[in-house]
């Protein structure tokens, strides 16, 4: 299963960070600028940032599994599958511009792409069906990661997500099929355990 490959990749990145401390050092160097944009705890702010980033990255496989399960249960997996595959590809085959980095820093870029793509899908789902696809809102977490990545770089990633999502989402016939598959009403969604 692809999500197990993603989990393995994540755990390798966590081990890389434990050995190298590269992302910890980067956060420590940029702490004054990060304090300007983010509310950080006074005690151990770098530890808090690393914990947040690790949880953000580790949440990707669970989000992918959740969207898979919900879309299968509600009869529109065929619609959701291209987005799921793209989010998986961001991790397993990152765009060339991201391939040079290693460890958690590299996966932060890829997790951002995956979470932002799922956020775009969720937003379109709400707009067309008046109900969320995902039971969680990643907007705030994505904004924090946007700051951590830096505005210029994160904006380039945002443009990639918006272009990709636009290619797949802005076709009304897709939404007609999803409405029909869900009977025009999408049931409430609960959370799942990772």
C-alpha distance (Angstrom), angle and dihedral (degrees) to the residues before:
residue distance angle dihedral
X1 . . .
X2 3.79 . .
X3 3.80 94.5 .
X4 3.81 89.8 60.4
X5 3.82 88.8 53.6
X6 3.80 88.9 50.4
X7 3.81 90.9 49.0
X8 3.82 89.8 50.6
X9 3.81 90.4 50.2
X10 3.80 89.9 50.0
X11 3.80 93.5 49.7
X12 3.82 90.4 49.7
X13 3.82 88.6 52.5
X14 3.82 91.3 49.3
X15 3.82 89.6 51.9
X16 3.81 90.0 47.3
X17 3.80 89.8 53.5
X18 3.81 91.9 47.7
X19 3.82 89.5 53.8
X20 3.79 99.5 39.2
X21 3.80 105.6 28.4
X22 3.82 86.9 -152.4
X23 3.79 98.1 142.5
X24 3.81 91.5 41.3
X25 3.82 89.0 55.4
X26 3.80 91.6 47.2
X27 3.81 91.6 51.7
X28 3.82 91.2 46.6
X29 3.83 90.8 52.0
X30 3.81 92.7 49.1
X31 3.79 98.0 39.0
X32 3.84 95.5 111.7
X33 3.82 91.4 54.3
X34 3.81 92.0 43.1
X35 3.81 90.4 52.3
X36 3.81 87.9 58.0
X37 3.81 92.3 59.9
X38 3.80 106.2 24.7
X39 3.77 134.4 51.6
X40 3.79 103.1 -125.1
X41 3.78 129.5 179.7
X42 3.78 114.3 -99.0
X43 3.77 91.7 -132.0
X44 3.84 117.0 64.0
X45 3.83 98.4 -14.7
X46 3.81 92.6 170.9
X47 3.81 90.9 53.7
X48 3.82 89.1 50.1
X49 3.81 91.1 50.9
X50 3.81 92.4 48.7
X51 3.80 91.1 48.4
X52 3.81 91.0 49.5
X53 3.81 92.6 48.1
X54 3.80 92.8 47.4
X55 3.82 92.4 50.1
X56 3.82 91.0 45.2
X57 3.79 91.8 52.7
X58 3.81 94.0 42.1
X59 3.82 91.0 52.8
X60 3.81 93.6 65.8
X61 3.84 97.8 82.6
X62 3.82 91.5 47.5
X63 3.82 91.1 49.9
X64 3.80 90.6 49.8
X65 3.81 91.6 49.0
X66 3.81 90.8 47.3
X67 3.80 93.8 52.0
X68 3.81 89.4 46.0
X69 3.81 93.2 51.0
X70 3.81 95.2 43.8
X71 3.79 94.4 45.8
X72 3.81 91.4 49.1
X73 3.79 92.1 47.1
X74 3.79 92.4 48.6
X75 3.79 95.1 42.9
X76 3.79 103.3 -112.7
X77 3.79 103.5 97.9
X78 3.79 89.7 121.6
X79 3.81 88.0 62.6
X80 3.83 94.2 44.2
X81 3.81 97.0 44.2
X82 3.84 97.8 81.6
X83 3.81 91.0 53.7
X84 3.78 92.5 46.8
X85 3.80 90.9 50.0
X86 3.81 91.2 49.5
X87 3.81 91.9 50.1
X88 3.81 89.7 49.2
X89 3.80 91.0 48.1
X90 3.80 90.9 53.7
X91 3.80 86.4 63.6
X92 3.78 102.5 36.0
X93 3.82 98.3 35.1
X94 3.82 107.5 20.6
X95 3.80 120.5 -167.1
X96 3.81 111.8 -87.3
X97 3.79 92.6 -108.3
X98 3.82 89.3 62.5
X99 3.79 99.3 41.4
X100 3.83 96.7 86.9
X101 3.81 96.3 68.3
X102 3.80 125.9 81.9
X103 3.77 139.2 -156.1
X104 3.78 125.7 8.1
X105 3.81 91.2 -22.5
X106 3.79 90.5 62.3
X107 3.78 93.3 44.9
X108 3.79 92.1 48.2
X109 3.81 88.0 65.6
X110 3.79 91.6 47.6
X111 3.82 94.3 44.2
X112 3.80 88.4 51.0
X113 3.80 90.8 52.9
X114 3.81 92.0 47.7
X115 3.81 95.3 45.4
X116 3.80 92.6 45.0
X117 3.80 91.3 50.1
X118 3.81 90.8 50.9
X119 3.82 89.1 46.2
X120 3.82 90.1 53.9
X121 3.81 90.6 49.1
X122 3.81 90.2 48.3
X123 3.82 91.7 49.4
X124 3.81 91.5 51.1
X125 3.81 89.8 45.9
X126 3.82 90.3 54.4
X127 3.80 92.0 45.4
X128 3.80 93.6 51.7
X129 3.81 102.5 32.0
X130 3.82 102.1 24.2
X131 3.82 90.9 -127.1
X132 3.81 132.6 87.9
X133 3.77 120.8 -110.3
X134 3.81 91.5 -152.5
X135 3.82 122.4 50.0
X136 3.80 91.5 -143.3
X137 3.77 132.3 64.2
X138 3.81 113.0 -135.9
X139 3.81 94.6 -178.9
X140 3.82 96.6 106.0
X141 3.80 93.1 43.7
X142 3.81 90.0 48.8
X143 3.82 90.8 51.0
X144 3.81 90.6 51.9
X145 3.80 91.1 49.7
X146 3.81 89.4 47.3
X147 3.83 87.6 60.0
X148 3.80 92.4 45.0
X149 3.80 91.6 52.6
X150 3.78 92.9 47.4
X151 3.77 125.7 -107.5
X152 3.82 99.3 -96.5
X153 3.81 95.9 47.5
X154 3.82 94.8 40.3
X155 3.80 90.0 49.6
X156 3.83 89.8 55.1
X157 3.82 89.4 51.1
X158 3.82 90.1 47.4
X159 3.80 89.8 53.1
X160 3.81 90.2 51.5
X161 3.82 91.1 51.2
X162 3.79 93.4 46.3
X163 3.80 92.2 48.5
X164 3.81 92.2 47.4
X165 3.79 94.0 45.4
X166 3.79 91.4 45.5
X167 3.78 91.2 55.3
X168 3.80 91.0 55.9
X169 3.80 104.7 28.6
X170 3.77 107.2 45.0
X171 3.76 96.7 74.3
X172 3.79 111.8 103.0
X173 3.80 93.9 -156.4
X174 3.81 88.4 66.9
X175 3.78 91.2 57.5
X176 3.79 92.5 46.6
X177 3.81 88.0 56.3
X178 3.80 92.3 47.3
X179 3.81 91.5 49.0
X180 3.79 89.8 50.6
X181 3.81 92.9 46.5
X182 3.79 91.7 51.7
X183 3.79 94.2 42.4
X184 3.79 88.7 -115.4
X185 3.81 90.2 -68.6
X186 3.77 125.6 81.9
X187 3.79 113.4 -153.8
X188 3.80 121.3 -128.6
X189 3.76 115.6 -85.1
X190 3.78 126.8 -136.7
X191 3.75 128.0 -157.0
X192 3.78 125.9 -95.9
X193 3.77 131.7 -148.5
X194 3.80 120.1 -112.5
